């Protein structure tokens, strides 16, 4: 069997930074609990490893359960200002691991939705990043999930406002492009801020090239990772065989019989799990 890795795969900058900050916090606070507001990254294996070192995941709705003065990590997805305020009121030591790209979106929404502009954010409204960004918004703000919602979306007196369109960093580039085209026909004063992280596009483009070279593709990543799901959708549409696994134990037997297997991984997938999958496939040779 020949194994081919996508030219771009695995941890993105924001996720790697969040994990490194968590590792540093754990090392500096031996024997103490370190808390993460929500899953630090969308990968169960990585979370288990960090949990064994003392990282405790707490839902944002359960901030009251965090002891006063505790060490708390804000994950790469970021949080709303109200969450930070609640932590500060408890005198917690806050380690802000918000991805710089997400931070930039937060600032844009805060600025433009408080002026005579109207901000529209595309993305999964149940995703932590989108919830956090929405928390920075003033009155002139709306969030839409997809193209269908965009078709039915209107802004009163839109000709008198500047309309600012931006996106969740891991949103589908194709869906965003469709919405942009639609909005340009709807709104005269439209400014588009393409806030989709380049890492998303890079992984998609690398995967498309990979699909041309292999008999099957293994997409590695958490089942609740948005960008990993989109990688799998692309692989399934462009390769004869495609699977989405969290680790090597989930690889089906028929994949071990292929001559040429491609590997890609979501932005929250650690290098160690990618290596584990590769080693598992090589052991079948």
Buried (B, 14 or more C-beta within 10 A) or exposed (E): BEBBBBEBBBBBBBBBBBBEBBBEBBEEBEEEBBBBBBBBBBBBBBBEBBEEEBBBBBEBEEBEEBEEEBBBBBBBBBBBEEBBEBBEEBEBEBBBBBBEBBBBBBEBBBBBBBEEBBBBBBBBBEBBBBBBBBBBBBEBBBBBBBBEBBEEBEBEEBEEBBBBBBBBBBBBBEBBBBBBEBBEEBBEEBEBBBBBBEBBEBBBBBBBEBBEEBBBBBBBBBBEBBBBBBBBBBBBEBBEBBBBBBBBEEBEEEBBEBEEBBBBBBBBBBEEBBEBBBEBBEEEE
